[in-house]
Each structure stands twice: as C-alpha cells, then as structure tokens.
Amino acid sequence: MSIKRKLGILVLMCAATAAFTFIGFAQKEPYSLDGVVDSVWDKYKVQSTQVGGFGESNEREPAIFVDVYDKNDIPKVEKYLEDNLSKDDLAKYEINVFSNKGIHY
C-alpha cells in the first residue's frame, strides 16, 4: 500500500471515531431533577412520586416524595436517588421514601 492510501484510511478511521463519539454525546439526555425522579418508575414498583415541599405553606421545605408498594424497596430507592441526583439537589431536597402498601386516600 502506498503512504497516501494508508494516510487516507487513518484519516477516515479518525473521522468515523469522532462521528460516533459525537453521536453518543448528542443522544445523552441532559440532567434534570424531574428526569431522575421519573426514572424511579422504570426501576421500581412505585405508587407515586412528587417533587415539592412540606411544612407550613409560607415556609415550605423542598422535598422529594416517593411512595413505593413494597416497603423492602425503600432503601433501594433511597440509594438510587442518592446515586443519581446531583450534589446540589441532594443538599437542597429532603428525600422521603415511604410505603402505604397500595392504600389510596
């Protein structure tokens, strides 16, 4: 093979690698608090999720509420949220995972 042909193949391989890398970054969804909380539905049996606050209406503390069907999933869901939420969100929001065992009020 000639040097030009080898160089052309090398450039083509680099371009293909760069294209695949760009596609991988482009398809990755940006981080969002709601996205992480909503992803709990895909991993565990969840009755409800809510991002909001608790306490008096004028002094509400930010919190994330997750109601799971199986009380044995509580530590798993807490760990999942701690592993996937940003440090800023973990510092801002209190995580409250509980089980009402499928009871609707």
C-alpha positions as a Markdown table, in Angstrom:
| # | Residue | x | y | z |
|---|---|---|---|---|
| 1 | Met | 0.0 | 0.0 | 0.0 |
| 2 | Ser | 1.1 | 3.5 | -0.7 |
| 3 | Ile | 1.6 | 6.1 | 2.0 |
| 4 | Lys | -1.3 | 8.2 | 0.7 |
| 5 | Arg | -3.7 | 5.2 | 0.9 |
| 6 | Lys | -2.6 | 4.4 | 4.5 |
| 7 | Leu | -2.9 | 8.1 | 5.5 |
| 8 | Gly | -6.4 | 8.2 | 3.9 |
| 9 | Ile | -7.5 | 5.1 | 5.8 |
| 10 | Leu | -6.1 | 6.6 | 9.0 |
| 11 | Val | -8.0 | 9.9 | 8.5 |
| 12 | Leu | -11.2 | 8.1 | 7.6 |
| 13 | Met | -11.0 | 5.9 | 10.8 |
| 14 | Cys | -10.4 | 9.0 | 12.9 |
| 15 | Ala | -13.4 | 10.8 | 11.3 |
| 16 | Ala | -15.6 | 7.8 | 11.9 |
| 17 | Thr | -14.5 | 7.5 | 15.6 |
| 18 | Ala | -15.1 | 11.3 | 16.1 |
| 19 | Ala | -18.6 | 10.9 | 14.5 |
| 20 | Phe | -19.6 | 8.0 | 16.8 |
| 21 | Thr | -18.3 | 9.9 | 19.8 |
| 22 | Phe | -20.3 | 13.0 | 18.9 |
| 23 | Ile | -23.5 | 10.9 | 18.3 |
| 24 | Gly | -23.0 | 9.3 | 21.8 |
| 25 | Phe | -22.8 | 12.7 | 23.5 |
| 26 | Ala | -25.7 | 14.2 | 21.5 |
| 27 | Gln | -28.0 | 11.3 | 22.4 |
| 28 | Lys | -27.3 | 11.6 | 26.1 |
| 29 | Glu | -30.2 | 13.4 | 27.9 |
| 30 | Pro | -29.2 | 16.4 | 30.0 |
| 31 | Tyr | -29.5 | 16.1 | 33.7 |
| 32 | Ser | -32.8 | 17.1 | 35.3 |
| 33 | Leu | -34.2 | 16.6 | 38.8 |
| 34 | Asp | -37.6 | 15.6 | 37.3 |
| 35 | Gly | -35.9 | 13.2 | 34.9 |
| 36 | Val | -34.1 | 11.3 | 37.8 |
| 37 | Val | -37.3 | 11.2 | 39.9 |
| 38 | Asp | -39.4 | 10.0 | 36.9 |
| 39 | Ser | -36.8 | 7.2 | 36.2 |
| 40 | Val | -37.7 | 5.6 | 39.5 |
| 41 | Trp | -40.9 | 4.5 | 37.9 |
| 42 | Asp | -38.9 | 2.4 | 35.4 |
| 43 | Lys | -36.8 | 0.6 | 38.1 |
| 44 | Tyr | -39.2 | 0.0 | 41.0 |
| 45 | Lys | -42.9 | -0.5 | 41.7 |
| 46 | Val | -43.9 | 3.0 | 42.7 |
| 47 | Gln | -47.3 | 4.3 | 43.6 |
| 48 | Ser | -46.5 | 8.0 | 43.3 |
| 49 | Thr | -43.7 | 10.5 | 43.1 |
| 50 | Gln | -43.7 | 14.2 | 43.9 |
| 51 | Val | -41.2 | 17.0 | 43.9 |
| 52 | Gly | -42.5 | 19.7 | 46.2 |
| 53 | Gly | -42.4 | 20.9 | 49.7 |
| 54 | Phe | -43.7 | 20.1 | 53.1 |
| 55 | Gly | -44.4 | 22.3 | 56.2 |
| 56 | Glu | -46.3 | 25.5 | 56.5 |
| 57 | Ser | -47.5 | 26.9 | 53.2 |
| 58 | Asn | -45.4 | 30.1 | 53.6 |
| 59 | Glu | -42.2 | 28.3 | 54.7 |
| 60 | Arg | -42.2 | 25.1 | 52.7 |
| 61 | Glu | -39.0 | 22.9 | 52.8 |
| 62 | Pro | -38.1 | 21.4 | 49.4 |
| 63 | Ala | -38.6 | 17.6 | 49.3 |
| 64 | Ile | -38.9 | 14.6 | 47.1 |
| 65 | Phe | -41.6 | 12.1 | 48.0 |
| 66 | Val | -41.7 | 8.6 | 46.6 |
| 67 | Asp | -44.4 | 6.1 | 47.6 |
| 68 | Val | -43.4 | 2.5 | 46.9 |
| 69 | Tyr | -45.7 | -0.5 | 47.1 |
| 70 | Asp | -43.1 | -2.7 | 48.7 |
| 71 | Lys | -41.5 | -1.4 | 51.9 |
| 72 | Asn | -38.4 | -3.5 | 51.2 |
| 73 | Asp | -37.7 | -1.2 | 48.2 |
| 74 | Ile | -37.4 | 1.8 | 50.4 |
| 75 | Pro | -33.6 | 1.6 | 51.0 |
| 76 | Lys | -33.0 | 0.7 | 47.3 |
| 77 | Val | -35.0 | 3.7 | 46.1 |
| 78 | Glu | -33.2 | 6.0 | 48.5 |
| 79 | Lys | -29.8 | 4.7 | 47.3 |
| 80 | Tyr | -30.8 | 5.1 | 43.7 |
| 81 | Leu | -31.8 | 8.7 | 44.2 |
| 82 | Glu | -28.7 | 9.4 | 46.2 |
| 83 | Asp | -26.5 | 7.9 | 43.5 |
| 84 | Asn | -28.3 | 9.7 | 40.6 |
| 85 | Leu | -29.2 | 13.1 | 41.9 |
| 86 | Ser | -26.7 | 16.0 | 41.7 |
| 87 | Lys | -24.9 | 17.1 | 44.9 |
| 88 | Asp | -26.7 | 20.4 | 44.7 |
| 89 | Asp | -30.1 | 18.7 | 44.6 |
| 90 | Leu | -29.2 | 16.3 | 47.5 |
| 91 | Ala | -28.2 | 19.3 | 49.6 |
| 92 | Lys | -31.4 | 21.2 | 48.7 |
| 93 | Tyr | -34.1 | 18.5 | 48.8 |
| 94 | Glu | -35.0 | 16.1 | 51.6 |
| 95 | Ile | -35.7 | 12.6 | 50.2 |
| 96 | Asn | -38.7 | 10.9 | 51.7 |
| 97 | Val | -39.4 | 7.4 | 50.5 |
| 98 | Phe | -42.2 | 5.6 | 52.2 |
| 99 | Ser | -44.8 | 2.8 | 51.7 |
| 100 | Asn | -48.5 | 3.0 | 52.1 |
| 101 | Lys | -48.8 | -0.6 | 50.7 |
| 102 | Gly | -51.1 | 0.4 | 47.9 |
| 103 | Ile | -53.5 | 2.3 | 50.0 |
| 104 | His | -55.2 | 5.2 | 48.2 |
| 105 | Tyr | -56.5 | 8.1 | 50.3 |
